[in-house]
Amino acid sequence: MACAETLAERVPENLRRIWLCADDYGMSPLINTGIRDLIVRGRLNATSVLVRGPGMQRSEAAALKLLNSGAPRVAIGLHVALTAPMQPLSRSFAPLRDGAFLPLAETMRHAFMRRFQLRALREEIAMQMQAFREMFGRAPDFVDGHHHVQLLPQASEAVLAVVKEQAPRAWLRQCGRRVPLRARLSDRKALLLELLSIRFRRRAAALGLRTNAAFAGTYDFHPDTDYSTVFERFLDGLPDRGLVMCHPGFVDLELKRLDRLTTLREREHAFFAGEAFPVLLQRSRVALAEPGANLI
C-alpha cells in the first residue's frame, strides 16, 4: 500500500467529497503522533488544534506544518477551548476553578443563563486565535470548539465576532445533520447540537461566514463500541461537503489525566489505518476532499 497516497487521489470525481476531521491535536503527545500518522497515510484531511493543550508545543506545531510543506495534505483549524481542564490565556477570564475553565456542565449552564461576560469571552478566543497564528504563521483554515463550545449561547457570539474580524476566510463547524426527526430523537447529543446549530448557521451566514454542509461523528463512547459500524452510520446520507468528527490517537499518561476518552481513540486510529476504511469509503461512494480545494 502506498501510504502517502491520499484517498482523494484514488477515487473518481463523481463521489461525495467529505471532511474527516481529527479533533484534539495538542491534547497529548501521543494523540499528536496518531493524528500525524493518519495524515501521512492519507486517511485524514483535517485536524483541529488545541492551542491550550498540554501537548501543544512549538515542535508539535512544526511537525504538523511540515506535512503541508509540499502539496496540502491537511486542513488545520483552531479548536477553541472554554472547558476544564484547559486553562485560559487571558488573565481576566472568569469564572475559573483552580485556575482552569469550568467543567463542561457548568460552562453550559453559565452560557444558557448568559452569565459570561461577552467581552471576556471575545478576549479569550481572540488570544487563542493569536496563539494559533504565532504557532502556524497564518490564520486557521477553520474554527470549531472543544466539547462543541462554539455553538453555545454567548460563546457562539464571541466566536463568530472573532472569526469575522481576524479570520474571515476560515469556515466554521456547525453540527447540524438535517436528518428525519425520528433519527435525531435516538441520539440526544446529536439533537442538542442540531438545535444549537440552527441559530449558529443563520448568524454565520448573516456575517458572510461559511459553514460545513452537514455534520456527523457523535456516538456513545461505550468501551464495546464497534467503531466500523458506527462510522458506516455516519456516512449514511451525509451529503457532499459534509464533515465527520473523529478522535484518533494513542493513549499516554497525559491523556489519561485529561480526558475520559482513551482506548476508544486507539480503536478509531486502528480503523482508519486499516484496509476496511478505504473499502467502506468506496462502497459508500465517498472520498476525502482535497485539503487545498475550496469545498466548503
Summary of the structure (lengths in Angstrom):
residues: 296
radius of gyration: 17.9
end to end distance: 29.8
largest distance: 53.3
contacts: 992
relative contact order: 0.19
helix: 44%
strand: 13%
